[in-house]
Amino acid sequence: MAKVNVYIPDDLLEQIDADAVALDRSRSSIVQQALAEYVRSRASESRRGDMARAVEIAESLAATWRERDRHPEVSASDYLVGLRRAADTDDDAAVIARILGEPGE
């Protein structure tokens, strides 16, 4: 394990030391836990940001697709479920017909 020199304000160090005594832990273990929680929270923030960007991209693409959507009554999730249930020989028309409950499904 590596050693690191870090400058910490005196009042913060006093709080860390008080917590260490109260929890019967070392100062180092308190600082390690705090840093680990900080890194996890930053990773979560990054993932949330990545997801938000993905949603923005998907919404942007969906907006362009809506203009050309021949079956707006079929949601993307319904279509994906339909694809999972489709036979290898089914084309898009067969998948859509099955979802809409049309004859010939």
Backbone atoms as SQL, in Angstrom:
CREATE TABLE atoms (id INTEGER PRIMARY KEY, chain TEXT, resi INTEGER, resn TEXT, atom TEXT, x REAL, y REAL, z REAL);
INSERT INTO atoms VALUES
  (1, 'A', 1, 'MET', 'N', 0.855, -1.174, 0.000),
  (2, 'A', 1, 'MET', 'CA', 0.000, 0.000, 0.000),
  (3, 'A', 1, 'MET', 'C', 0.898, 1.233, 0.000),
  (4, 'A', 2, 'ALA', 'N', 0.523, 2.207, -0.807),
  (5, 'A', 2, 'ALA', 'CA', 1.332, 3.415, -0.942),
  (6, 'A', 2, 'ALA', 'C', 1.041, 4.398, 0.188),
  (7, 'A', 3, 'LYS', 'N', 2.048, 5.188, 0.492),
  (8, 'A', 3, 'LYS', 'CA', 1.885, 6.273, 1.457),
  (9, 'A', 3, 'LYS', 'C', 1.767, 7.559, 0.669),
  (10, 'A', 4, 'VAL', 'N', 0.905, 8.469, 1.167),
  (11, 'A', 4, 'VAL', 'CA', 0.680, 9.747, 0.495),
  (12, 'A', 4, 'VAL', 'C', 0.706, 10.843, 1.548),
  (13, 'A', 5, 'ASN', 'N', 1.387, 11.920, 1.247),
  (14, 'A', 5, 'ASN', 'CA', 1.361, 13.094, 2.119),
  (15, 'A', 5, 'ASN', 'C', 0.268, 14.024, 1.628),
  (16, 'A', 6, 'VAL', 'N', -0.640, 14.377, 2.532),
  (17, 'A', 6, 'VAL', 'CA', -1.753, 15.244, 2.178),
  (18, 'A', 6, 'VAL', 'C', -1.852, 16.340, 3.226),
  (19, 'A', 7, 'TYR', 'N', -2.053, 17.563, 2.758),
  (20, 'A', 7, 'TYR', 'CA', -2.265, 18.671, 3.676),
  (21, 'A', 7, 'TYR', 'C', -3.753, 18.783, 3.972),
  (22, 'A', 8, 'ILE', 'N', -4.107, 18.738, 5.257),
  (23, 'A', 8, 'ILE', 'CA', -5.499, 18.803, 5.695),
  (24, 'A', 8, 'ILE', 'C', -5.612, 19.928, 6.719),
  (25, 'A', 9, 'PRO', 'N', -6.632, 20.757, 6.589),
  (26, 'A', 9, 'PRO', 'CA', -6.808, 21.823, 7.583),
  (27, 'A', 9, 'PRO', 'C', -6.907, 21.228, 8.996),
  (28, 'A', 10, 'ASP', 'N', -6.382, 21.954, 9.958),
  (29, 'A', 10, 'ASP', 'CA', -6.338, 21.461, 11.338),
  (30, 'A', 10, 'ASP', 'C', -7.709, 21.072, 11.871),
  (31, 'A', 11, 'ASP', 'N', -8.725, 21.900, 11.607),
  (32, 'A', 11, 'ASP', 'CA', -10.049, 21.587, 12.150),
  (33, 'A', 11, 'ASP', 'C', -10.629, 20.303, 11.528),
  (34, 'A', 12, 'LEU', 'N', -10.347, 20.059, 10.263),
  (35, 'A', 12, 'LEU', 'CA', -10.809, 18.831, 9.621),
  (36, 'A', 12, 'LEU', 'C', -10.074, 17.621, 10.205),
  (37, 'A', 13, 'LEU', 'N', -8.774, 17.753, 10.421),
  (38, 'A', 13, 'LEU', 'CA', -7.997, 16.666, 10.998),
  (39, 'A', 13, 'LEU', 'C', -8.492, 16.338, 12.408),
  (40, 'A', 14, 'GLU', 'N', -8.874, 17.362, 13.167),
  (41, 'A', 14, 'GLU', 'CA', -9.425, 17.126, 14.508),
  (42, 'A', 14, 'GLU', 'C', -10.721, 16.316, 14.428),
  (43, 'A', 15, 'GLN', 'N', -11.563, 16.629, 13.436),
  (44, 'A', 15, 'GLN', 'CA', -12.814, 15.876, 13.269),
  (45, 'A', 15, 'GLN', 'C', -12.525, 14.429, 12.871),
  (46, 'A', 16, 'ILE', 'N', -11.563, 14.239, 11.979),
  (47, 'A', 16, 'ILE', 'CA', -11.184, 12.889, 11.556),
  (48, 'A', 16, 'ILE', 'C', -10.667, 12.098, 12.749),
  (49, 'A', 17, 'ASP', 'N', -9.798, 12.721, 13.541),
  (50, 'A', 17, 'ASP', 'CA', -9.235, 12.041, 14.716),
  (51, 'A', 17, 'ASP', 'C', -10.332, 11.709, 15.727),
  (52, 'A', 18, 'ALA', 'N', -11.275, 12.615, 15.922),
  (53, 'A', 18, 'ALA', 'CA', -12.370, 12.362, 16.869),
  (54, 'A', 18, 'ALA', 'C', -13.221, 11.181, 16.383),
  (55, 'A', 19, 'ASP', 'N', -13.502, 11.144, 15.077),
  (56, 'A', 19, 'ASP', 'CA', -14.259, 10.015, 14.530),
  (57, 'A', 19, 'ASP', 'C', -13.479, 8.719, 14.679),
  (58, 'A', 20, 'ALA', 'N', -12.187, 8.776, 14.439),
  (59, 'A', 20, 'ALA', 'CA', -11.359, 7.573, 14.552),
  (60, 'A', 20, 'ALA', 'C', -11.417, 7.021, 15.972),
  (61, 'A', 21, 'VAL', 'N', -11.319, 7.893, 16.955),
  (62, 'A', 21, 'VAL', 'CA', -11.381, 7.459, 18.355),
  (63, 'A', 21, 'VAL', 'C', -12.773, 6.905, 18.666),
  (64, 'A', 22, 'ALA', 'N', -13.820, 7.626, 18.234),
  (65, 'A', 22, 'ALA', 'CA', -15.193, 7.209, 18.524),
  (66, 'A', 22, 'ALA', 'C', -15.523, 5.864, 17.876),
  (67, 'A', 23, 'LEU', 'N', -14.947, 5.610, 16.715),
  (68, 'A', 23, 'LEU', 'CA', -15.237, 4.372, 15.987),
  (69, 'A', 23, 'LEU', 'C', -14.193, 3.290, 16.221),
  (70, 'A', 24, 'ASP', 'N', -13.202, 3.607, 17.067),
  (71, 'A', 24, 'ASP', 'CA', -12.100, 2.681, 17.351),
  (72, 'A', 24, 'ASP', 'C', -11.429, 2.231, 16.052),
  (73, 'A', 25, 'ARG', 'N', -11.115, 3.224, 15.231),
  (74, 'A', 25, 'ARG', 'CA', -10.455, 2.975, 13.945),
  (75, 'A', 25, 'ARG', 'C', -9.238, 3.876, 13.842),
  (76, 'A', 26, 'SER', 'N', -8.417, 3.603, 12.870),
  (77, 'A', 26, 'SER', 'CA', -7.251, 4.462, 12.652),
  (78, 'A', 26, 'SER', 'C', -7.652, 5.663, 11.793),
  (79, 'A', 27, 'ARG', 'N', -6.874, 6.718, 11.924),
  (80, 'A', 27, 'ARG', 'CA', -7.062, 7.903, 11.092),
  (81, 'A', 27, 'ARG', 'C', -6.970, 7.506, 9.622),
  (82, 'A', 28, 'SER', 'N', -6.013, 6.667, 9.308),
  (83, 'A', 28, 'SER', 'CA', -5.801, 6.239, 7.935),
  (84, 'A', 28, 'SER', 'C', -7.028, 5.530, 7.374),
  (85, 'A', 29, 'SER', 'N', -7.657, 4.675, 8.178),
  (86, 'A', 29, 'SER', 'CA', -8.824, 3.937, 7.681),
  (87, 'A', 29, 'SER', 'C', -9.996, 4.880, 7.412),
  (88, 'A', 30, 'ILE', 'N', -10.131, 5.919, 8.223),
  (89, 'A', 30, 'ILE', 'CA', -11.196, 6.912, 8.012),
  (90, 'A', 30, 'ILE', 'C', -10.956, 7.647, 6.689),
  (91, 'A', 31, 'VAL', 'N', -9.719, 8.076, 6.466),
  (92, 'A', 31, 'VAL', 'CA', -9.388, 8.810, 5.237),
  (93, 'A', 31, 'VAL', 'C', -9.529, 7.892, 4.018),
  (94, 'A', 32, 'GLN', 'N', -9.092, 6.634, 4.132),
  (95, 'A', 32, 'GLN', 'CA', -9.242, 5.681, 3.024),
  (96, 'A', 32, 'GLN', 'C', -10.710, 5.491, 2.663),
  (97, 'A', 33, 'GLN', 'N', -11.568, 5.332, 3.671),
  (98, 'A', 33, 'GLN', 'CA', -12.992, 5.144, 3.409),
  (99, 'A', 33, 'GLN', 'C', -13.583, 6.390, 2.744),
  (100, 'A', 34, 'ALA', 'N', -13.214, 7.557, 3.235),
  (101, 'A', 34, 'ALA', 'CA', -13.737, 8.803, 2.658),
  (102, 'A', 34, 'ALA', 'C', -13.323, 8.940, 1.199),
  (103, 'A', 35, 'LEU', 'N', -12.068, 8.621, 0.908),
  (104, 'A', 35, 'LEU', 'CA', -11.599, 8.714, -0.480),
  (105, 'A', 35, 'LEU', 'C', -12.279, 7.671, -1.367),
  (106, 'A', 36, 'ALA', 'N', -12.485, 6.476, -0.850),
  (107, 'A', 36, 'ALA', 'CA', -13.164, 5.436, -1.624),
  (108, 'A', 36, 'ALA', 'C', -14.596, 5.858, -1.941),
  (109, 'A', 37, 'GLU', 'N', -15.284, 6.435, -0.967),
  (110, 'A', 37, 'GLU', 'CA', -16.651, 6.904, -1.190),
  (111, 'A', 37, 'GLU', 'C', -16.670, 8.052, -2.205),
  (112, 'A', 38, 'TYR', 'N', -15.690, 8.924, -2.144),
  (113, 'A', 38, 'TYR', 'CA', -15.589, 10.020, -3.104),
  (114, 'A', 38, 'TYR', 'C', -15.410, 9.475, -4.528),
  (115, 'A', 39, 'VAL', 'N', -14.504, 8.511, -4.686),
  (116, 'A', 39, 'VAL', 'CA', -14.247, 7.934, -6.011),
  (117, 'A', 39, 'VAL', 'C', -15.504, 7.241, -6.533),
  (118, 'A', 40, 'ARG', 'N', -16.210, 6.484, -5.676),
  (119, 'A', 40, 'ARG', 'CA', -17.456, 5.826, -6.095),
  (120, 'A', 40, 'ARG', 'C', -18.505, 6.849, -6.525),
  (121, 'A', 41, 'SER', 'N', -18.631, 7.933, -5.772),
  (122, 'A', 41, 'SER', 'CA', -19.639, 8.939, -6.116),
  (123, 'A', 41, 'SER', 'C', -19.300, 9.618, -7.438),
  (124, 'A', 42, 'ARG', 'N', -18.016, 9.846, -7.694),
  (125, 'A', 42, 'ARG', 'CA', -17.611, 10.447, -8.977),
  (126, 'A', 42, 'ARG', 'C', -17.897, 9.487, -10.119),
  (127, 'A', 43, 'ALA', 'N', -17.669, 8.208, -9.907),
  (128, 'A', 43, 'ALA', 'CA', -17.955, 7.215, -10.945),
  (129, 'A', 43, 'ALA', 'C', -19.457, 7.170, -11.216),
  (130, 'A', 44, 'SER', 'N', -20.266, 7.253, -10.154),
  (131, 'A', 44, 'SER', 'CA', -21.723, 7.256, -10.326),
  (132, 'A', 44, 'SER', 'C', -22.166, 8.491, -11.090),
  (133, 'A', 45, 'GLU', 'N', -21.587, 9.637, -10.771),
  (134, 'A', 45, 'GLU', 'CA', -21.909, 10.873, -11.483),
  (135, 'A', 45, 'GLU', 'C', -21.546, 10.742, -12.955),
  (136, 'A', 46, 'SER', 'N', -20.406, 10.132, -13.220),
  (137, 'A', 46, 'SER', 'CA', -19.966, 9.941, -14.594),
  (138, 'A', 46, 'SER', 'C', -20.932, 9.040, -15.345),
  (139, 'A', 47, 'ARG', 'N', -21.359, 7.945, -14.694),
  (140, 'A', 47, 'ARG', 'CA', -22.321, 7.027, -15.330),
  (141, 'A', 47, 'ARG', 'C', -23.640, 7.732, -15.590),
  (142, 'A', 48, 'ARG', 'N', -24.092, 8.548, -14.614),
  (143, 'A', 48, 'ARG', 'CA', -25.345, 9.284, -14.817),
  (144, 'A', 48, 'ARG', 'C', -25.200, 10.248, -15.986),
  (145, 'A', 49, 'GLY', 'N', -24.057, 10.898, -16.084),
  (146, 'A', 49, 'GLY', 'CA', -23.810, 11.803, -17.207),
  (147, 'A', 49, 'GLY', 'C', -23.790, 11.055, -18.526),
  (148, 'A', 50, 'ASP', 'N', -23.142, 9.888, -18.536),
  (149, 'A', 50, 'ASP', 'CA', -23.103, 9.062, -19.750),
  (150, 'A', 50, 'ASP', 'C', -24.504, 8.634, -20.150),
  (151, 'A', 51, 'MET', 'N', -25.312, 8.235, -19.165),
  (152, 'A', 51, 'MET', 'CA', -26.675, 7.812, -19.466),
  (153, 'A', 51, 'MET', 'C', -27.501, 8.981, -19.997),
  (154, 'A', 52, 'ALA', 'N', -27.321, 10.153, -19.397),
  (155, 'A', 52, 'ALA', 'CA', -28.061, 11.329, -19.862),
  (156, 'A', 52, 'ALA', 'C', -27.687, 11.659, -21.301),
  (157, 'A', 53, 'ARG', 'N', -26.399, 11.574, -21.631),
  (158, 'A', 53, 'ARG', 'CA', -25.966, 11.824, -23.017),
  (159, 'A', 53, 'ARG', 'C', -26.542, 10.780, -23.966),
  (160, 'A', 54, 'ALA', 'N', -26.595, 9.525, -23.532),
  (161, 'A', 54, 'ALA', 'CA', -27.169, 8.461, -24.366),
  (162, 'A', 54, 'ALA', 'C', -28.648, 8.717, -24.614),
  (163, 'A', 55, 'VAL', 'N', -29.366, 9.149, -23.595),
  (164, 'A', 55, 'VAL', 'CA', -30.791, 9.448, -23.757),
  (165, 'A', 55, 'VAL', 'C', -30.975, 10.616, -24.719),
  (166, 'A', 56, 'GLU', 'N', -30.148, 11.645, -24.592),
  (167, 'A', 56, 'GLU', 'CA', -30.231, 12.785, -25.513),
  (168, 'A', 56, 'GLU', 'C', -30.016, 12.342, -26.958),
  (169, 'A', 57, 'ILE', 'N', -29.029, 11.500, -27.173),
  (170, 'A', 57, 'ILE', 'CA', -28.745, 10.998, -28.521),
  (171, 'A', 57, 'ILE', 'C', -29.929, 10.178, -29.030),
  (172, 'A', 58, 'ALA', 'N', -30.449, 9.296, -28.178),
  (173, 'A', 58, 'ALA', 'CA', -31.582, 8.455, -28.575),
  (174, 'A', 58, 'ALA', 'C', -32.800, 9.312, -28.909),
  (175, 'A', 59, 'GLU', 'N', -33.059, 10.329, -28.100),
  (176, 'A', 59, 'GLU', 'CA', -34.207, 11.193, -28.361),
  (177, 'A', 59, 'GLU', 'C', -34.017, 11.972, -29.659),
  (178, 'A', 60, 'SER', 'N', -32.802, 12.407, -29.905),
  (179, 'A', 60, 'SER', 'CA', -32.510, 13.120, -31.149),
  (180, 'A', 60, 'SER', 'C', -32.735, 12.219, -32.357),
  (181, 'A', 61, 'LEU', 'N', -32.249, 10.991, -32.267),
  (182, 'A', 61, 'LEU', 'CA', -32.454, 10.037, -33.359),
  (183, 'A', 61, 'LEU', 'C', -33.930, 9.703, -33.521),
  (184, 'A', 62, 'ALA', 'N', -34.608, 9.493, -32.409),
  (185, 'A', 62, 'ALA', 'CA', -36.033, 9.154, -32.466),
  (186, 'A', 62, 'ALA', 'C', -36.833, 10.269, -33.128),
  (187, 'A', 63, 'ALA', 'N', -36.454, 11.515, -32.872),
  (188, 'A', 63, 'ALA', 'CA', -37.170, 12.634, -33.490),
  (189, 'A', 63, 'ALA', 'C', -37.070, 12.580, -35.011),
  (190, 'A', 64, 'THR', 'N', -35.918, 12.189, -35.532),
  (191, 'A', 64, 'THR', 'CA', -35.785, 12.094, -36.991),
  (192, 'A', 64, 'THR', 'C', -36.512, 10.877, -37.525),
  (193, 'A', 65, 'TRP', 'N', -36.606, 9.825, -36.721),
  (194, 'A', 65, 'TRP', 'CA', -37.291, 8.619, -37.169),
  (195, 'A', 65, 'TRP', 'C', -38.802, 8.794, -37.186),
  (196, 'A', 66, 'ARG', 'N', -39.326, 9.602, -36.255),
  (197, 'A', 66, 'ARG', 'CA', -40.782, 9.775, -36.164),
  (198, 'A', 66, 'ARG', 'C', -41.371, 10.219, -37.490),
  (199, 'A', 67, 'GLU', 'N', -40.643, 11.049, -38.208),
  (200, 'A', 67, 'GLU', 'CA', -41.142, 11.542, -39.491),
  (201, 'A', 67, 'GLU', 'C', -41.319, 10.417, -40.500),
  (202, 'A', 68, 'ARG', 'N', -40.503, 9.384, -40.395),
  (203, 'A', 68, 'ARG', 'CA', -40.555, 8.279, -41.359),
  (204, 'A', 68, 'ARG', 'C', -41.198, 7.021, -40.798),
  (205, 'A', 69, 'ASP', 'N', -41.694, 7.096, -39.568),
  (206, 'A', 69, 'ASP', 'CA', -42.251, 5.914, -38.902),
  (207, 'A', 69, 'ASP', 'C', -43.573, 5.523, -39.556),
  (208, 'A', 70, 'ARG', 'N', -43.579, 4.342, -40.160),
  (209, 'A', 70, 'ARG', 'CA', -44.792, 3.859, -40.826),
  (210, 'A', 70, 'ARG', 'C', -45.764, 3.224, -39.839),
  (211, 'A', 71, 'HIS', 'N', -45.310, 2.941, -38.614),
  (212, 'A', 71, 'HIS', 'CA', -46.160, 2.307, -37.601),
  (213, 'A', 71, 'HIS', 'C', -45.963, 2.995, -36.255),
  (214, 'A', 72, 'PRO', 'N', -46.416, 4.249, -36.128),
  (215, 'A', 72, 'PRO', 'CA', -46.200, 4.958, -34.853),
  (216, 'A', 72, 'PRO', 'C', -46.946, 4.331, -33.679),
  (217, 'A', 73, 'GLU', 'N', -47.934, 3.469, -33.985),
  (218, 'A', 73, 'GLU', 'CA', -48.694, 2.820, -32.915),
  (219, 'A', 73, 'GLU', 'C', -47.912, 1.693, -32.251),
  (220, 'A', 74, 'VAL', 'N', -46.774, 1.307, -32.827),
  (221, 'A', 74, 'VAL', 'CA', -45.934, 0.255, -32.272),
  (222, 'A', 74, 'VAL', 'C', -44.719, 0.914, -31.620),
  (223, 'A', 75, 'SER', 'N', -44.610, 0.752, -30.307),
  (224, 'A', 75, 'SER', 'CA', -43.470, 1.352, -29.601),
  (225, 'A', 75, 'SER', 'C', -42.199, 0.561, -29.900),
  (226, 'A', 76, 'ALA', 'N', -41.088, 1.204, -29.673),
  (227, 'A', 76, 'ALA', 'CA', -39.800, 0.540, -29.897),
  (228, 'A', 76, 'ALA', 'C', -39.658, -0.684, -29.005),
  (229, 'A', 77, 'SER', 'N', -40.100, -0.570, -27.757),
  (230, 'A', 77, 'SER', 'CA', -39.971, -1.724, -26.858),
  (231, 'A', 77, 'SER', 'C', -40.884, -2.871, -27.303),
  (232, 'A', 78, 'ASP', 'N', -42.106, -2.550, -27.771),
  (233, 'A', 78, 'ASP', 'CA', -42.983, -3.606, -28.288),
  (234, 'A', 78, 'ASP', 'C', -42.347, -4.283, -29.496),
  (235, 'A', 79, 'TYR', 'N', -41.726, -3.485, -30.350),
  (236, 'A', 79, 'TYR', 'CA', -41.091, -4.048, -31.541),
  (237, 'A', 79, 'TYR', 'C', -39.935, -4.978, -31.155),
  (238, 'A', 80, 'LEU', 'N', -39.136, -4.562, -30.176),
  (239, 'A', 80, 'LEU', 'CA', -38.021, -5.408, -29.732),
  (240, 'A', 80, 'LEU', 'C', -38.526, -6.726, -29.153),
  (241, 'A', 81, 'VAL', 'N', -39.600, -6.662, -28.373),
  (242, 'A', 81, 'VAL', 'CA', -40.190, -7.896, -27.838),
  (243, 'A', 81, 'VAL', 'C', -40.683, -8.757, -28.997),
  (244, 'A', 82, 'GLY', 'N', -41.318, -8.112, -29.978),
  (245, 'A', 82, 'GLY', 'CA', -41.786, -8.838, -31.148),
  (246, 'A', 82, 'GLY', 'C', -40.653, -9.513, -31.898),
  (247, 'A', 83, 'LEU', 'N', -39.539, -8.833, -32.015),
  (248, 'A', 83, 'LEU', 'CA', -38.372, -9.423, -32.685),
  (249, 'A', 83, 'LEU', 'C', -37.865, -10.644, -31.929),
  (250, 'A', 84, 'ARG', 'N', -37.850, -10.557, -30.595),
  (251, 'A', 84, 'ARG', 'CA', -37.381, -11.691, -29.802),
  (252, 'A', 84, 'ARG', 'C', -38.268, -12.921, -30.009),
  (253, 'A', 85, 'ARG', 'N', -39.565, -12.677, -30.215),
  (254, 'A', 85, 'ARG', 'CA', -40.515, -13.783, -30.371),
  (255, 'A', 85, 'ARG', 'C', -40.637, -14.236, -31.822),
  (256, 'A', 86, 'ALA', 'N', -40.055, -13.499, -32.743),
  (257, 'A', 86, 'ALA', 'CA', -40.221, -13.784, -34.170),
  (258, 'A', 86, 'ALA', 'C', -39.408, -14.996, -34.593),
  (259, 'A', 87, 'ALA', 'N', -39.902, -15.649, -35.637),
  (260, 'A', 87, 'ALA', 'CA', -39.146, -16.742, -36.256),
  (261, 'A', 87, 'ALA', 'C', -38.062, -16.133, -37.136),
  (262, 'A', 88, 'ASP', 'N', -37.050, -16.913, -37.417),
  (263, 'A', 88, 'ASP', 'CA', -35.956, -16.430, -38.269),
  (264, 'A', 88, 'ASP', 'C', -36.447, -15.998, -39.641),
  (265, 'A', 89, 'THR', 'N', -37.535, -16.565, -40.083),
  (266, 'A', 89, 'THR', 'CA', -38.049, -16.264, -41.419),
  (267, 'A', 89, 'THR', 'C', -38.990, -15.061, -41.434),
  (268, 'A', 90, 'ASP', 'N', -39.375, -14.552, -40.263),
  (269, 'A', 90, 'ASP', 'CA', -40.290, -13.403, -40.200),
  (270, 'A', 90, 'ASP', 'C', -39.600, -12.138, -40.687),
  (271, 'A', 91, 'ASP', 'N', -40.322, -11.371, -41.492),
  (272, 'A', 91, 'ASP', 'CA', -39.813, -10.063, -41.892),
  (273, 'A', 91, 'ASP', 'C', -40.464, -9.011, -40.993),
  (274, 'A', 92, 'ASP', 'N', -40.104, -7.734, -41.195),
  (275, 'A', 92, 'ASP', 'CA', -40.657, -6.660, -40.364),
  (276, 'A', 92, 'ASP', 'C', -42.179, -6.631, -40.414),
  (277, 'A', 93, 'ALA', 'N', -42.751, -6.847, -41.604),
  (278, 'A', 93, 'ALA', 'CA', -44.211, -6.803, -41.743),
  (279, 'A', 93, 'ALA', 'C', -44.871, -7.868, -40.876),
  (280, 'A', 94, 'ALA', 'N', -44.282, -9.052, -40.824),
  (281, 'A', 94, 'ALA', 'CA', -44.846, -10.131, -40.005),
  (282, 'A', 94, 'ALA', 'C', -44.737, -9.797, -38.525),
  (283, 'A', 95, 'VAL', 'N', -43.635, -9.233, -38.130),
  (284, 'A', 95, 'VAL', 'CA', -43.449, -8.851, -36.720),
  (285, 'A', 95, 'VAL', 'C', -44.482, -7.794, -36.339),
  (286, 'A', 96, 'ILE', 'N', -44.633, -6.761, -37.164),
  (287, 'A', 96, 'ILE', 'CA', -45.591, -5.689, -36.899),
  (288, 'A', 96, 'ILE', 'C', -47.014, -6.259, -36.865),
  (289, 'A', 97, 'ALA', 'N', -47.348, -7.117, -37.837),
  (290, 'A', 97, 'ALA', 'CA', -48.695, -7.696, -37.880),
  (291, 'A', 97, 'ALA', 'C', -48.995, -8.477, -36.608),
  (292, 'A', 98, 'ARG', 'N', -48.015, -9.235, -36.119),
  (293, 'A', 98, 'ARG', 'CA', -48.209, -10.020, -34.900),
  (294, 'A', 98, 'ARG', 'C', -48.422, -9.083, -33.703),
  (295, 'A', 99, 'ILE', 'N', -47.662, -8.014, -33.651),
  (296, 'A', 99, 'ILE', 'CA', -47.793, -7.062, -32.529),
  (297, 'A', 99, 'ILE', 'C', -49.182, -6.419, -32.554),
  (298, 'A', 100, 'LEU', 'N', -49.621, -6.056, -33.744),
  (299, 'A', 100, 'LEU', 'CA', -50.922, -5.381, -33.878),
  (300, 'A', 100, 'LEU', 'C', -52.087, -6.361, -33.857),
  (301, 'A', 101, 'GLY', 'N', -51.779, -7.657, -33.846),
  (302, 'A', 101, 'GLY', 'CA', -52.829, -8.665, -33.787),
  (303, 'A', 101, 'GLY', 'C', -53.604, -8.763, -35.080),
  (304, 'A', 102, 'GLU', 'N', -52.938, -8.462, -36.181),
  (305, 'A', 102, 'GLU', 'CA', -53.605, -8.515, -37.479),
  (306, 'A', 102, 'GLU', 'C', -53.662, -9.951, -37.972),
  (307, 'A', 103, 'PRO', 'N', -54.630, -10.248, -38.855),
  (308, 'A', 103, 'PRO', 'CA', -54.712, -11.607, -39.430),
  (309, 'A', 103, 'PRO', 'C', -53.403, -11.973, -40.131),
  (310, 'A', 104, 'GLY', 'N', -53.117, -13.230, -40.138),
  (311, 'A', 104, 'GLY', 'CA', -51.890, -13.710, -40.780),
  (312, 'A', 104, 'GLY', 'C', -50.728, -13.717, -39.833),
  (313, 'A', 105, 'GLU', 'N', -51.004, -13.498, -38.530),
  (314, 'A', 105, 'GLU', 'CA', -49.920, -13.496, -37.546),
  (315, 'A', 105, 'GLU', 'C', -49.534, -14.896, -37.306);
